[in-house]
């Protein structure tokens, strides 16, 4: 499910940005692929651990020089998990064991503006946007010794509005027909109130049933990113 969410949001962002502002002659869109670390702050930081994952960003220049661009971001990070081994079924018993893994995920997304210095060995930028973040907890069954999931199920999900403000630097490492820049940045994500789970929020009850105890708070993060920006 997590890969499906990322793919759908990334594909949806491209035509939306293109419709809002056609790319000027001489300015080209670029793609940013970064590793992301999310540190929860405030009440959220009291309830969950830091999350780690990735982020995809799309930049569509508004100006010829590229100092002003439309920016869309979508990420995926896991902020906690738990797993256990169990019998495949009651009739099979312990003759066939599987692993049940429960992962707590967050999907932050935003659309906004970015201003940048588009030349030089170090190119700083600032950006701000609005969007939201989705929290969901998914359990999956895999073979005991690893492998692809046999089946999965979303146990809980919720979403909240969010705005972002951040900045960073890019450093060109390759120029020509395909430009590659190192991209290092940080941002503050101010999210509204949402319900979410953490390790221990799901309890196994007799008869194969479960009990879910969600937590609720505002959802503020500080995000750190490092990766590459690719464009023409």
Buried (B, 14 or more C-beta within 10 A) or exposed (E): BBEEBBEEBBEEBBEEBBEEBEBBEEBEBBBBBBEBBBBBBBBBBEBBBBBEBBBBBBBBBBBEEBBBBBBBBBBBBBBBBBEEEEEBEEEEEEEEBBBBBBBBBBBBBBBBEBBBBBEEEEBEBBBBBEBBBBBBBBBBBBBEEEEEBEEBEEBBBBBBBBBBBBBBBBBBEEEEEEBBBBBBBBBBBBBBEBBBBBBEBBEEEEEEEEEEEBBEBBBBBBBBBBBBBBBE
